[in-house]
Protein backbone atom coordinates (compact mmCIF):
# COMPACT_ATOMS: atom_id res chain seq x y z
CA UNK A 1 0.00 0.00 0.00
CA UNK A 2 1.24 3.48 -0.87
CA UNK A 3 -0.45 6.85 -0.47
CA UNK A 4 0.30 10.55 -0.12
CA UNK A 5 -1.80 12.21 2.58
CA UNK A 6 -0.63 15.84 2.34
CA UNK A 7 1.72 18.07 0.37
CA UNK A 8 3.11 21.60 0.12
CA UNK A 9 5.14 23.78 -2.21
CA UNK A 10 8.29 25.60 -1.10
CA UNK A 11 8.70 29.04 -2.76
CA UNK A 12 11.52 29.49 -5.22
CA UNK A 13 14.80 30.62 -3.70
CA UNK A 14 13.93 29.39 -0.19
CA UNK A 15 15.93 26.16 -0.41
CA UNK A 16 19.70 26.11 -0.03
CA UNK A 17 21.67 25.84 -3.26
CA UNK A 18 23.60 22.85 -1.90
CA UNK A 19 21.94 21.06 1.07
CA UNK A 20 24.21 19.86 3.87
CA UNK A 21 24.61 16.24 4.90
CA UNK A 22 24.03 15.22 8.49
CA UNK A 23 27.17 13.83 10.16
CA UNK A 24 27.03 11.41 13.11
CA UNK A 25 29.82 12.31 15.52
CA UNK A 26 31.34 10.21 18.32
CA UNK A 27 29.11 11.78 20.98
CA UNK A 28 25.97 11.04 18.99
CA UNK A 29 27.05 7.45 18.37
CA UNK A 30 27.65 6.93 22.10
CA UNK A 31 24.23 8.34 22.97
CA UNK A 32 22.51 6.03 20.45
CA UNK A 33 24.41 3.04 21.86
CA UNK A 34 23.39 3.89 25.45
CA UNK A 35 19.77 4.42 24.51
CA UNK A 36 19.62 1.13 22.61
CA UNK A 37 21.15 -0.71 25.58
CA UNK A 38 18.67 0.87 28.01
CA UNK A 39 15.76 -0.09 25.77
CA UNK A 40 17.04 -3.65 25.61
CA UNK A 41 17.41 -3.83 29.40
CA UNK A 42 13.92 -2.41 29.86
CA UNK A 43 12.48 -4.98 27.45
CA UNK A 44 14.22 -7.81 29.34
CA UNK A 45 12.76 -6.59 32.64
CA UNK A 46 9.28 -6.54 31.14
CA UNK A 47 9.83 -10.06 29.82
CA UNK A 48 10.96 -11.34 33.23
CA UNK A 49 7.94 -9.73 34.89
CA UNK A 50 5.66 -11.42 32.40
CA UNK A 51 7.31 -14.80 33.07
CA UNK A 52 6.91 -14.41 36.85
CA UNK A 53 3.27 -13.52 36.40
CA UNK A 54 2.72 -16.56 34.20
CA UNK A 55 4.42 -18.87 36.74
CA UNK A 56 2.26 -17.49 39.56
CA UNK A 57 -0.88 -18.14 37.53
CA UNK A 58 0.32 -21.68 36.84
CA UNK A 59 1.00 -22.39 40.55
CA UNK A 60 -2.45 -21.07 41.46
CA UNK A 61 -4.03 -23.44 38.97
CA UNK A 62 -2.06 -26.39 40.34
CA UNK A 63 -3.16 -25.74 43.94
CA UNK A 64 -6.78 -25.54 42.86
CA UNK A 65 -6.61 -28.98 41.25
CA UNK A 66 -4.54 -30.82 43.91
CA UNK A 67 -7.58 -32.34 45.61
CA UNK A 68 -9.41 -33.16 42.42
CA UNK A 69 -7.62 -36.37 41.55
CA UNK A 70 -6.52 -34.99 38.22
CA UNK A 71 -3.27 -36.02 36.54
CA UNK A 72 -1.39 -32.72 36.47
CA UNK A 73 0.96 -31.81 33.65
CA UNK A 74 4.66 -31.56 34.25
CA UNK A 75 5.78 -28.50 36.20
CA UNK A 76 7.44 -25.53 34.56
CA UNK A 77 10.66 -26.41 36.42
CA UNK A 78 10.77 -29.87 34.84
CA UNK A 79 10.33 -28.36 31.41
CA UNK A 80 13.12 -25.88 32.09
CA UNK A 81 15.45 -28.72 33.16
CA UNK A 82 14.88 -30.44 29.83
CA UNK A 83 15.64 -27.25 27.90
CA UNK A 84 18.89 -26.67 29.81
CA UNK A 85 20.46 -29.55 27.93
CA UNK A 86 20.24 -27.48 24.74
CA UNK A 87 21.84 -24.39 26.33
CA UNK A 88 19.47 -22.10 24.43
CA UNK A 89 20.50 -19.08 26.49
CA UNK A 90 23.93 -19.14 24.81
CA UNK A 91 22.60 -20.10 21.38
CA UNK A 92 23.67 -16.82 19.76
CA UNK A 93 27.05 -16.63 21.52
CA UNK A 94 30.26 -16.92 19.52
CA UNK A 95 31.74 -20.34 20.37
CA UNK A 96 35.27 -19.22 19.50
CA UNK A 97 35.15 -16.10 21.62
CA UNK A 98 36.63 -16.58 25.05
CA UNK A 99 35.18 -13.37 26.37
CA UNK A 100 32.07 -14.22 28.40
CA UNK A 101 30.97 -10.57 28.73
CA UNK A 102 28.13 -9.15 26.69
CA UNK A 103 28.94 -7.38 23.46
CA UNK A 104 28.04 -3.68 23.62
CA UNK A 105 25.75 -2.16 21.02
CA UNK A 106 27.82 -0.66 18.15
CA UNK A 107 30.88 -2.00 19.98
CA UNK A 108 33.11 -2.31 16.90
CA UNK A 109 32.53 1.20 15.57
CA UNK A 110 35.45 2.80 17.44
CA UNK A 111 37.94 0.12 16.42
CA UNK A 112 37.50 0.83 12.72
CA UNK A 113 40.36 2.56 10.96
CA UNK A 114 39.44 6.03 9.75
CA UNK A 115 41.23 8.19 7.21
CA UNK A 116 40.40 11.84 6.67
CA UNK A 117 40.94 11.39 2.96
CA UNK A 118 40.42 8.29 0.83
CA UNK A 119 43.82 9.05 -0.68
CA UNK A 120 45.38 8.02 2.66
CA UNK A 121 43.56 4.68 2.72
CA UNK A 122 45.88 1.98 1.30
CA UNK A 123 42.91 -0.24 0.40
CA UNK A 124 41.33 2.32 -1.93
CA UNK A 125 43.23 2.33 -5.19
CA UNK A 126 40.68 3.99 -7.50
CA UNK A 127 40.65 7.75 -7.72
CA UNK A 128 37.51 9.45 -6.53
CA UNK A 129 35.76 11.63 -9.10
CA UNK A 130 32.14 11.56 -7.98
CA UNK A 131 32.23 14.38 -5.40
CA UNK A 132 31.35 16.94 -8.05
CA UNK A 133 28.65 14.60 -9.40
CA UNK A 134 27.08 14.37 -5.94
CA UNK A 135 27.04 18.15 -5.67
CA UNK A 136 25.34 18.43 -9.05
CA UNK A 137 22.70 15.90 -8.03
CA UNK A 138 21.97 17.72 -4.76
CA UNK A 139 21.99 21.21 -6.25
CA UNK A 140 18.71 23.13 -6.20
CA UNK A 141 18.57 26.13 -8.54
CA UNK A 142 16.78 29.39 -7.89
CA UNK A 143 14.33 28.47 -10.68
CA UNK A 144 13.44 25.12 -9.04
CA UNK A 145 10.58 24.47 -6.66
CA UNK A 146 10.81 22.05 -3.78
CA UNK A 147 7.65 20.02 -3.07
CA UNK A 148 7.14 18.10 0.18
CA UNK A 149 4.85 15.06 0.21
CA UNK A 150 3.73 13.21 3.36
CA UNK A 151 3.83 9.59 2.28
CA UNK A 152 3.11 6.10 3.60
CA UNK A 153 4.65 3.24 1.67
CA UNK A 154 4.48 -0.39 2.81
CA UNK A 155 3.69 0.80 6.36
CA UNK A 156 6.77 3.04 6.36
CA UNK A 157 5.99 6.71 7.03
CA UNK A 158 8.24 9.39 5.60
CA UNK A 159 8.46 12.75 3.88
CA UNK A 160 9.41 12.64 0.22
CA UNK A 161 11.17 15.83 -0.90
CA UNK A 162 10.77 16.47 -4.64
CA UNK A 163 12.44 19.02 -6.87
CA UNK A 164 10.30 20.35 -9.73
CA UNK A 165 12.07 21.84 -12.75
CA UNK A 166 9.30 23.61 -14.61
CA UNK A 167 11.19 24.54 -17.75
CA UNK A 168 12.50 20.99 -18.16
CA UNK A 169 9.19 19.28 -17.26
CA UNK A 170 11.10 17.28 -14.68
CA UNK A 171 10.06 16.03 -11.24
CA UNK A 172 12.34 13.86 -9.12
CA UNK A 173 12.86 12.78 -5.51
CA UNK A 174 15.71 14.76 -3.97
CA UNK A 175 15.79 13.10 -0.51
CA UNK A 176 13.46 11.79 2.15
CA UNK A 177 12.92 12.04 5.91
CA UNK A 178 11.79 9.11 8.04
CA UNK A 179 8.86 9.69 10.41
CA UNK A 180 7.70 7.86 13.55
CA UNK A 181 4.02 7.66 12.55
CA UNK A 182 1.66 8.15 9.61
CA UNK A 183 1.76 11.85 8.60
CA UNK A 184 -1.52 13.75 8.34
CA UNK A 185 -0.51 17.36 7.65
CA UNK A 186 2.53 19.46 6.75
CA UNK A 187 3.28 23.19 6.93
CA UNK A 188 6.26 25.16 5.60
CA UNK A 189 8.18 27.42 7.99
CA UNK A 190 10.72 30.10 7.12
CA UNK A 191 11.88 30.67 10.70
CA UNK A 192 15.03 28.84 11.84
CA UNK A 193 13.76 26.49 14.55
CA UNK A 194 16.01 24.78 17.05
CA UNK A 195 18.65 27.49 16.73
CA UNK A 196 19.84 30.02 19.30
CA UNK A 197 17.30 32.76 18.58
CA UNK A 198 19.27 35.38 20.51
CA UNK A 199 22.23 35.06 18.15
CA UNK A 200 20.17 35.18 14.95
CA UNK A 201 19.26 38.20 12.88
CA UNK A 202 15.46 38.77 13.06
CA UNK A 203 15.32 38.70 9.27
CA UNK A 204 17.13 35.36 9.02
CA UNK A 205 15.22 32.90 6.85
CA UNK A 206 15.19 29.13 6.94
CA UNK A 207 13.63 26.21 5.11
CA UNK A 208 11.77 23.98 7.55
CA UNK A 209 8.68 21.80 7.60
CA UNK A 210 6.35 21.08 10.52
CA UNK A 211 4.74 17.64 10.44
CA UNK A 212 1.60 16.45 12.23
CA UNK A 213 1.07 12.69 12.54
CA UNK A 214 -1.07 10.17 14.39
CA UNK A 215 1.28 10.83 17.30
CA UNK A 216 0.42 13.89 19.40
CA UNK A 217 3.85 15.51 19.00
CA UNK A 218 4.67 17.91 16.14
CA UNK A 219 8.10 17.44 14.56
CA UNK A 220 10.01 20.21 12.79
CA UNK A 221 12.66 19.21 10.25
CA UNK A 222 15.27 21.19 8.31
CA UNK A 223 14.63 20.64 4.59
CA UNK A 224 18.17 21.77 3.77
CA UNK A 225 19.75 18.90 5.73
CA UNK A 226 19.99 15.43 4.19
CA UNK A 227 20.07 12.14 6.14
CA UNK A 228 19.14 13.86 9.39
CA UNK A 229 18.37 11.44 12.22
CA UNK A 230 16.48 13.77 14.54
CA UNK A 231 14.06 16.67 14.08
CA UNK A 232 15.33 20.15 14.87
CA UNK A 233 12.51 20.59 17.38
CA UNK A 234 9.52 18.75 18.82
CA UNK A 235 6.38 20.57 19.90
CA UNK A 236 4.58 18.58 22.56
CA UNK A 237 5.27 16.30 25.47
CA UNK A 238 8.41 14.97 23.82
CA UNK A 239 10.01 18.41 23.43
CA UNK A 240 12.40 18.14 26.39
CA UNK A 241 15.90 17.87 24.99
CA UNK A 242 15.63 15.10 22.42
CA UNK A 243 19.42 14.82 22.51
CA UNK A 244 19.77 14.75 26.28
CA UNK A 245 20.64 11.97 28.67
CA UNK A 246 19.61 8.59 27.30
CA UNK A 247 18.14 7.27 30.56
CA UNK A 248 16.07 10.40 31.13
CA UNK A 249 14.87 10.28 27.51
CA UNK A 250 13.67 6.68 27.96
CA UNK A 251 11.81 7.60 31.15
CA UNK A 252 10.09 10.52 29.42
CA UNK A 253 9.08 8.28 26.55
CA UNK A 254 7.42 5.76 28.89
CA UNK A 255 5.67 8.54 30.82
CA UNK A 256 4.47 10.12 27.58
CA UNK A 257 2.69 6.93 26.52
CA UNK A 258 0.64 6.87 29.72
CA UNK A 259 -0.53 10.51 29.68
CA UNK A 260 -4.00 10.87 28.10
CA UNK A 261 -5.62 13.87 29.79
CA UNK A 262 -6.44 17.02 27.81
CA UNK A 263 -4.24 19.90 29.02
CA UNK A 264 -2.91 23.35 28.13
CA UNK A 265 0.66 22.27 27.31
CA UNK A 266 0.51 19.65 24.57
CA UNK A 267 -1.78 17.53 22.39
CA UNK A 268 -2.72 14.03 23.48
CA UNK A 269 -4.13 12.79 20.16
CA UNK A 270 -3.40 12.95 16.44
CA UNK A 271 -2.49 16.35 14.95
CA UNK A 272 -4.86 17.01 12.04
CA UNK A 273 -3.91 20.47 10.79
CA UNK A 274 -1.11 23.06 11.02
CA UNK A 275 -1.05 26.76 10.12
CA UNK A 276 2.01 29.04 10.20
CA UNK A 277 1.43 32.74 10.77
CA UNK A 278 3.18 34.57 7.92
CA UNK A 279 3.18 37.95 9.69
CA UNK A 280 4.17 36.74 13.15
CA UNK A 281 6.72 34.17 12.01
CA UNK A 282 7.31 32.64 15.43
CA UNK A 283 3.67 31.51 15.78
CA UNK A 284 2.37 28.12 14.65
CA UNK A 285 -1.20 26.94 15.25
CA UNK A 286 -2.19 23.29 15.43
CA UNK A 287 -5.49 21.43 15.71
CA UNK A 288 -6.02 17.92 16.95
CA UNK A 289 -8.36 15.00 17.39
CA UNK A 290 -8.29 15.88 21.11
CA UNK A 291 -10.75 18.73 20.18
CA UNK A 292 -8.30 21.54 20.98
CA UNK A 293 -6.43 24.22 19.04
CA UNK A 294 -2.99 25.15 20.32
CA UNK A 295 -0.75 28.14 19.64
CA UNK A 296 3.00 27.46 19.70
CA UNK A 297 5.93 29.84 20.13
CA UNK A 298 8.62 28.52 17.79
CA UNK A 299 11.35 30.47 19.58
CA UNK A 300 10.77 28.61 22.85
CA UNK A 301 9.05 25.53 21.26
CA UNK A 302 6.42 25.78 24.00
CA UNK A 303 2.64 26.01 23.84
CA UNK A 304 1.64 29.63 24.41
CA UNK A 305 -2.12 29.06 24.65
CA UNK A 306 -4.73 26.32 24.27
CA UNK A 307 -8.26 26.90 22.94
CA UNK A 308 -11.39 24.85 23.57
CA UNK A 309 -13.95 26.16 21.08
CA UNK A 310 -15.14 22.88 19.55
CA UNK A 311 -16.84 19.74 20.84
CA UNK A 312 -15.33 17.30 18.35
CA UNK A 313 -12.13 16.76 16.35
CA UNK A 314 -10.74 19.99 14.88
CA UNK A 315 -9.69 18.99 11.37
CA UNK A 316 -8.67 22.24 9.64
CA UNK A 317 -7.33 25.70 10.59
CA UNK A 318 -6.17 28.80 8.69
CA UNK A 319 -4.85 32.26 9.60
CA UNK A 320 -6.53 35.31 8.10
CA UNK A 321 -4.09 36.88 5.59
CA UNK A 322 -5.05 40.43 6.65
CA UNK A 323 -6.08 40.18 10.31
CA UNK A 324 -3.04 38.23 11.44
CA UNK A 325 -4.45 37.29 14.87
CA UNK A 326 -7.71 35.78 13.58
CA UNK A 327 -7.74 32.01 13.16
CA UNK A 328 -10.39 30.06 11.27
CA UNK A 329 -11.12 26.53 12.52
CA UNK A 330 -13.44 23.79 11.27
CA UNK A 331 -14.54 20.71 13.20
CA UNK A 332 -16.38 17.43 13.01
CA UNK A 333 -18.96 19.09 15.26
CA UNK A 334 -20.14 20.69 11.97
CA UNK A 335 -19.26 24.24 12.95
CA UNK A 336 -16.69 26.79 11.81
CA UNK A 337 -15.23 29.39 14.20
CA UNK A 338 -13.35 32.62 13.44
CA UNK A 339 -11.59 33.59 16.68
CA UNK A 340 -9.15 36.30 17.67
CA UNK A 341 -6.33 34.46 19.41
CA UNK A 342 -5.69 37.48 21.64
CA UNK A 343 -9.09 36.99 23.33
CA UNK A 344 -9.44 33.28 24.12
CA UNK A 345 -12.42 33.77 26.44
CA UNK A 346 -14.46 36.05 24.18
CA UNK A 347 -17.60 34.94 22.38
CA UNK A 348 -16.74 33.88 18.84
CA UNK A 349 -18.86 33.88 15.65
CA UNK A 350 -19.87 30.44 14.44
CA UNK A 351 -21.18 29.08 11.16
CA UNK A 352 -22.93 25.75 10.73
CA UNK A 353 -22.69 23.27 7.85
CA UNK A 354 -24.68 20.20 6.86
CA UNK A 355 -21.97 17.58 7.56
CA UNK A 356 -18.46 17.14 8.97
CA UNK A 357 -16.01 19.86 7.94
CA UNK A 358 -13.09 18.76 5.75
CA UNK A 359 -11.21 22.00 5.02
CA UNK A 360 -11.42 25.74 5.78
CA UNK A 361 -9.65 28.35 3.63
CA UNK A 362 -9.63 32.16 3.53
CA UNK A 363 -10.07 33.97 0.23
CA UNK A 364 -6.61 35.55 -0.28
CA UNK A 365 -8.05 38.21 -2.58
CA UNK A 366 -10.71 39.38 -0.09
CA UNK A 367 -10.08 38.15 3.49
CA UNK A 368 -13.64 39.03 4.52
CA UNK A 369 -14.70 35.78 2.87
CA UNK A 370 -13.78 32.15 3.48
CA UNK A 371 -14.50 28.71 2.00
CA UNK A 372 -15.61 25.55 3.79
CA UNK A 373 -15.70 22.08 2.23
CA UNK A 374 -17.59 19.18 3.77
CA UNK A 375 -17.86 15.43 3.85
CA UNK A 376 -21.00 15.57 1.67
CA UNK A 377 -19.10 17.20 -1.20
CA UNK A 378 -20.43 20.73 -0.65
CA UNK A 379 -18.47 24.02 -0.84
CA UNK A 380 -19.73 26.89 1.36
CA UNK A 381 -18.72 30.50 0.65
CA UNK A 382 -19.23 32.70 3.73
CA UNK A 383 -18.90 36.36 4.66
CA UNK A 384 -17.46 37.08 8.13
CA UNK A 385 -19.47 40.31 8.27
CA UNK A 386 -22.70 38.31 8.21
CA UNK A 387 -22.08 36.11 11.22
CA UNK A 388 -25.14 34.72 12.97
CA UNK A 389 -25.80 34.38 16.68
CA UNK A 390 -26.12 30.60 16.36
CA UNK A 391 -24.66 28.13 13.82
CA UNK A 392 -28.12 26.92 12.87
CA UNK A 393 -29.11 30.40 11.66
CA UNK A 394 -25.94 31.07 9.66
CA UNK A 395 -26.33 31.55 5.93
CA UNK A 396 -23.66 31.24 3.24
CA UNK A 397 -23.24 33.67 0.35
CA UNK A 398 -23.54 30.61 -1.90
CA UNK A 399 -23.17 26.84 -1.67
CA UNK A 400 -22.02 24.42 -4.36
CA UNK A 401 -22.53 20.66 -4.64
CA UNK A 402 -19.09 20.16 -6.16
CA UNK A 403 -18.71 16.37 -5.72
CA UNK A 404 -20.84 13.36 -4.83
CA UNK A 405 -18.30 12.28 -2.22
CA UNK A 406 -16.15 14.01 0.38
CA UNK A 407 -14.09 17.04 -0.73
CA UNK A 408 -10.83 15.95 0.88
CA UNK A 409 -8.68 18.76 -0.60
CA UNK A 410 -9.26 22.34 -1.65
CA UNK A 411 -7.13 25.29 -2.73
CA UNK A 412 -7.55 28.88 -3.91
CA UNK A 413 -5.08 30.25 -6.43
CA UNK A 414 -3.19 33.13 -4.79
CA UNK A 415 -2.22 34.75 -8.11
CA UNK A 416 -5.47 34.37 -10.09
CA UNK A 417 -8.68 35.62 -8.43
CA UNK A 418 -11.63 33.27 -8.62
CA UNK A 419 -9.60 30.18 -9.58
CA UNK A 420 -10.45 27.21 -7.30
CA UNK A 421 -9.45 23.54 -7.23
CA UNK A 422 -11.33 20.76 -5.45
CA UNK A 423 -10.20 17.17 -4.99
CA UNK A 424 -12.41 14.35 -3.81
CA UNK A 425 -12.44 10.73 -2.75
CA UNK A 426 -14.42 10.16 -5.98
CA UNK A 427 -10.93 10.31 -7.63
CA UNK A 428 -11.58 13.50 -9.60
CA UNK A 429 -10.07 16.98 -9.54
CA UNK A 430 -12.32 19.87 -10.57
CA UNK A 431 -11.32 23.42 -11.46
CA UNK A 432 -13.78 26.26 -10.89
CA UNK A 433 -14.18 29.86 -11.95
CA UNK A 434 -15.92 32.14 -9.45
CA UNK A 435 -17.76 35.12 -10.88
CA UNK A 436 -20.01 37.68 -9.12
CA UNK A 437 -22.96 35.54 -10.21
CA UNK A 438 -21.45 32.44 -8.58
CA UNK A 439 -19.12 29.52 -9.34
CA UNK A 440 -19.01 27.49 -12.54
CA UNK A 441 -17.03 24.38 -13.34
CA UNK A 442 -14.24 24.77 -15.88
CA UNK A 443 -12.89 21.23 -16.11
CA UNK A 444 -13.19 17.89 -14.31
CA UNK A 445 -10.43 15.34 -14.58
CA UNK A 446 -9.23 12.01 -13.25
CA UNK A 447 -5.45 12.49 -13.03
CA UNK A 448 -4.83 8.86 -12.05
CA UNK A 449 -3.73 9.38 -8.45
CA UNK A 450 -6.58 7.39 -6.91
CA UNK A 451 -8.64 9.06 -4.22
CA UNK A 452 -7.45 12.66 -4.15
CA UNK A 453 -6.06 13.73 -0.77
CA UNK A 454 -4.14 16.90 -1.68
CA UNK A 455 -4.36 19.63 -4.34
CA UNK A 456 -1.96 22.59 -4.17
CA UNK A 457 -1.37 25.50 -6.56
CA UNK A 458 2.20 26.69 -7.07
CA UNK A 459 3.21 29.61 -4.81
CA UNK A 460 5.18 31.66 -7.36
CA UNK A 461 3.91 33.68 -10.32
CA UNK A 462 5.92 31.49 -12.72
CA UNK A 463 4.13 28.35 -11.53
CA UNK A 464 0.77 29.84 -10.54
CA UNK A 465 -1.10 27.55 -12.96
CA UNK A 466 0.73 24.40 -11.78
CA UNK A 467 -1.39 22.17 -9.55
CA UNK A 468 0.25 19.45 -7.44
CA UNK A 469 -2.14 16.51 -7.04
CA UNK A 470 -1.64 13.29 -5.06
CA UNK A 471 -3.68 10.65 -3.32
CA UNK A 472 -4.20 7.00 -2.50
CA UNK A 473 -1.94 5.65 -5.26
CA UNK A 474 1.11 7.29 -3.71
CA UNK A 475 2.05 9.17 -6.91
CA UNK A 476 2.63 12.91 -7.26
CA UNK A 477 1.42 14.65 -10.41
CA UNK A 478 2.05 18.27 -11.45
CA UNK A 479 -0.72 19.46 -13.77
CA UNK A 480 -0.05 22.57 -15.83
CA UNK A 481 -3.65 23.75 -15.94
CA UNK A 482 -2.82 26.56 -18.37
CA UNK A 483 -2.36 23.93 -21.09
CA UNK A 484 -6.02 22.92 -20.77
CA UNK A 485 -8.18 24.55 -23.44
CA UNK A 486 -11.13 25.16 -21.13
CA UNK A 487 -8.92 26.82 -18.52
CA UNK A 488 -7.36 29.05 -21.16
CA UNK A 489 -10.79 30.19 -22.29
CA UNK A 490 -12.04 30.79 -18.73
CA UNK A 491 -8.96 32.79 -17.72
CA UNK A 492 -7.97 34.15 -21.12
CA UNK A 493 -6.91 37.48 -19.66
CA UNK A 494 -4.61 35.83 -17.16
CA UNK A 495 -2.89 33.15 -19.25
CA UNK A 496 0.27 34.20 -21.06
CA UNK A 497 -0.18 34.00 -24.81
CA UNK A 498 1.29 30.83 -26.25
CA UNK A 499 3.19 30.47 -29.47
CA UNK A 500 0.73 28.51 -31.51
CA UNK A 501 -1.87 25.99 -30.37
CA UNK A 502 -1.04 23.63 -27.50
CA UNK A 503 -1.52 20.09 -28.74
CA UNK A 504 -1.53 18.20 -25.44
CA UNK A 505 -2.04 19.00 -21.81
CA UNK A 506 1.07 18.92 -19.68
CA UNK A 507 1.17 16.66 -16.63
CA UNK A 508 4.54 15.90 -15.04
CA UNK A 509 4.97 12.99 -12.65
CA UNK A 510 7.23 10.16 -11.59
CA UNK A 511 6.75 6.71 -13.06
CA UNK A 512 6.01 4.43 -10.14
CA UNK A 513 4.75 0.88 -9.95
CA UNK A 514 2.19 1.74 -7.29
CA UNK A 515 -1.42 0.75 -6.89
CA UNK A 516 -4.30 1.99 -4.80
CA UNK A 517 -5.13 0.21 -1.56
CA UNK A 518 -8.43 -0.75 -3.14
CA UNK A 519 -9.58 -1.58 -6.65
CA UNK A 520 -9.42 1.46 -8.88
CA UNK A 521 -12.39 2.37 -11.00
CA UNK A 522 -10.81 5.17 -13.00
CA UNK A 523 -10.69 5.52 -16.76
CA UNK A 524 -8.44 2.96 -18.38
CA UNK A 525 -5.63 4.04 -20.73
CA UNK A 526 -6.84 4.16 -24.30
CA UNK A 527 -10.42 4.73 -23.22
CA UNK A 528 -12.75 6.77 -25.41
CA UNK A 529 -13.57 9.02 -22.44
CA UNK A 530 -10.94 11.62 -23.35
CA UNK A 531 -8.39 10.30 -20.83
CA UNK A 532 -10.73 10.78 -17.88
CA UNK A 533 -11.56 14.46 -18.21
CA UNK A 534 -14.39 16.65 -19.30
CA UNK A 535 -14.63 20.40 -19.68
CA UNK A 536 -17.55 22.79 -19.40
CA UNK A 537 -17.27 24.52 -22.75
CA UNK A 538 -19.57 27.04 -24.33
CA UNK A 539 -22.26 25.13 -26.21
CA UNK A 540 -22.31 27.75 -28.95
CA UNK A 541 -18.66 27.34 -29.89
Buried (B, 14 or more C-beta within 10 A) or exposed (E): BBBBBBBBBBBBBBBBEEBEEEEEEEEBEBBBBBBBBBBEEBEEEEEEEEEEEEEEEEEEEBEEEEEEEEEEEEEBEEEEEEEEEEEEEEEEEEEEEEEEEEEEBBEEBEEEEEEEEEEEEEEEEEEEEEEEEEEEEBBBEEBBBBBBBBBBBEEEBBBBBBBBBBEEEEBEEBBBBEBBBBBBBBBBBBBBBBBEBEEEEEEEEBBBBBBBBBBBBBBBBBBBBBBBEEBBBBBBBBBEEBEEEBEEBBEBBEEBEEEEEBEEEBBBBBBBBBBBBEEBBBBBBBBBBBBBBBBBBBBEBEBBBBBEBBEBBBBBBBBBBEBBBBBBBBBBBBBBBBBEBEEBEEEBBBBBBEEBBBBBBBBBBEBBBBBBBBBBBBBBBBBBEEBEEEBEEBEBEEBBEBBEBBBBBBBBBBBBBBBBBBBBBBBBBBBBBBEEEEBEBBBBBBBBBBBBBBBBBBBBEBBBBBBBBBBBBBBBBBBBBBBBEBBBBBBEEBBEEEEEEBEEBBBBBBEEEBBBBEEBEBBEEEEEEEBBBBBBEEEEE
